[in-house]
Structures are given as C-alpha cells and as structure tokens.
Amino acid sequence: MTELHTPDTLAEIRDEFLELEENERLQLLLEFSRELPPVPDDFAANPDQYERVAECQSPVFIAAEVADDDTVVLHATAPAEAPTTRGFASILVQGINGLSAEEVLAIPSDYPQSLGITRAVSPLRIAGMTGMLVRTQRQVRALTAV
C-alpha cells in the first residue's frame, strides 16, 4: 500500500498559501486561476478524453496521462467565470505534472483543506477540488493497473 505523502511541488504551493495572511490567500488562488495551462490540441479536439468533475458546480473536466517513464501529466479545463475552481484546477495541474504515478497516488485526499482557505471559499468549492484530486488519482490508478 502506498504511504500518503504530499509531494514537494504541492507542499511548496501549500506553504505559499500558508505564508500569507488568511485574507490574502484568496488573491493567490485567483493568481493560480490565471496560470492554468491550456490543454494540448489533441485533447482540445477530443473532449471525450476528459472526465467531468461532477463535484464542481462549474463545468470542469480533467484527463490524466501516464507516460512510459511513469510520469503523470494532468490536463484540466475550467471556465474563466469560475476563478476559484479554475485556481484549484491550476494548483493540481502545476503540482502534479511531472510526478510519478506513485507520488500522485500518495497525495492525501485532504490536501485541499491544507491550503488554509476553507474560511475564504465555500465548502462546496473545497469539495470540488477534492473531487478533482480523487478523480485524478482514480484515472492514474486505472492507467497503471497491470
């Protein structure tokens, strides 16, 4: 069984949030929303490759890939009109891309709560980010099953 552990990339993002005063954390989340990488053309042309994250009120879609060298690439789409949700998607994409499948599967499911923004955003939004993480891990698990 994989031991739960927050990878360095996600720990650095978490620490960046926790170094700020609570009232400034939402602004950092909005900055992340502007940094969500665009999806590759082959995914944009084939939206059926994405999974809808039902836990999100906004239309959020994710797709994980696992390369031959076991590194994970996460793709996500989220509307600009939903900046907090888009920020969460961006955090996961930036924090997960390049990790091994084992590292992704070891991310604790309570990672979204560790960002220190549970009083700044609604519980529904936190549930949405948790849903993104859980679905990503499920996709990675399916892609690496032998």
C-alpha positions in Angstrom: 0.0 0.0 0.0 1.2 3.5 -0.8 2.0 5.7 2.2 0.3 9.1 2.0 2.7 11.9 1.4 2.3 15.4 -0.1 4.9 15.7 -2.9 7.3 18.6 -2.8 5.6 20.5 -5.6 2.2 20.5 -3.8 3.9 21.1 -0.4 5.5 24.3 -1.8 2.2 25.5 -3.2 0.6 24.8 0.2 3.4 26.6 2.0 3.0 29.6 -0.3 -0.7 29.9 0.8 0.1 29.4 4.5 2.8 32.1 4.5 0.1 34.6 3.6 -2.4 36.2 5.9 -5.7 34.5 5.6 -7.4 37.4 3.8 -4.6 37.3 1.1 -5.0 33.7 0.3 -8.0 34.1 -2.0 -5.9 36.6 -4.1 -3.2 33.9 -4.5 -5.9 31.4 -5.6 -7.1 33.9 -8.2 -3.5 34.2 -9.4 -3.3 30.5 -9.9 -6.6 30.7 -11.9 -4.8 32.8 -14.5 -2.0 30.3 -14.7 -4.0 27.2 -15.8 -2.1 25.8 -18.7 -4.0 25.4 -22.0 -4.8 21.9 -23.0 -2.9 20.3 -25.9 -4.6 20.5 -29.3 -5.2 16.7 -29.4 -7.2 16.9 -26.2 -9.0 20.1 -27.2 -10.1 18.4 -30.4 -11.3 15.3 -28.5 -13.2 16.4 -25.4 -14.4 12.8 -24.9 -11.0 12.1 -23.4 -11.9 14.2 -20.4 -13.9 13.3 -17.4 -16.4 15.8 -16.0 -15.8 16.5 -12.3 -19.4 16.2 -11.0 -18.5 17.6 -7.6 -17.8 21.0 -9.2 -20.7 23.3 -9.9 -18.8 24.7 -12.9 -18.1 22.6 -15.9 -14.6 21.2 -15.0 -13.0 18.4 -17.0 -9.8 16.5 -16.3 -7.7 13.9 -18.0 -4.6 12.3 -16.7 -1.9 10.6 -18.8 0.9 8.4 -17.6 4.0 8.3 -19.8 6.2 5.3 -20.4 8.6 6.6 -17.8 5.8 6.6 -15.2 5.4 10.4 -15.1 1.9 11.9 -14.9 0.6 14.7 -16.9 -2.7 16.2 -15.9 -4.9 18.3 -18.2 -7.8 20.4 -16.9 -10.3 22.8 -18.3 -12.3 25.2 -16.1 -14.2 28.3 -17.2 -12.7 31.8 -16.6 -16.0 32.7 -15.0 -15.3 30.3 -12.1 -11.9 31.6 -10.9 -11.7 29.8 -7.6 -12.5 26.5 -9.3 -10.1 27.3 -12.1 -7.5 28.2 -9.5 -7.9 24.8 -7.8 -7.5 23.0 -11.2 -4.4 25.0 -11.9 -2.9 24.1 -8.5 -3.4 20.4 -9.2 -2.1 20.6 -12.8 1.0 22.5 -11.7 1.6 20.4 -8.6 1.0 17.0 -10.3 2.6 17.4 -13.7 5.9 15.5 -13.7 5.3 13.4 -10.6 5.4 9.7 -10.7 2.2 7.7 -10.6 3.1 6.5 -7.1 3.6 10.1 -5.9 0.2 11.1 -7.3 -1.5 8.2 -5.6 0.2 9.1 -2.3 -1.3 12.6 -2.2 -3.6 12.8 0.9 -7.2 13.4 0.0 -7.4 16.3 2.4 -4.8 18.3 0.5 -7.3 20.9 -0.5 -8.1 21.6 3.2 -4.4 22.0 3.9 -4.2 25.2 1.8 -5.8 27.3 4.7 -8.6 28.7 2.6 -11.6 26.8 4.0 -12.9 30.0 5.5 -12.4 32.1 2.3 -14.2 29.7 -0.1 -17.3 27.7 0.3 -17.3 24.0 1.4 -18.7 23.2 -2.0 -15.7 24.6 -3.7 -13.3 22.6 -1.4 -15.4 19.5 -2.2 -14.9 20.3 -5.9 -11.1 20.4 -5.6 -11.2 17.2 -3.6 -13.3 15.7 -6.4 -10.6 16.7 -8.9 -7.9 15.1 -6.9 -9.8 11.9 -6.3 -10.8 11.5 -9.9 -7.2 12.2 -11.0 -5.9 9.5 -8.6 -8.6 7.1 -9.9 -7.5 7.8 -13.5 -3.9 7.3 -12.7 -4.7 4.1 -10.8 -6.6 2.8 -13.9 -3.8 3.8 -16.3 -1.2 2.0 -14.2 -3.1 -1.2 -13.4 -1.4 -4.3 -14.8 
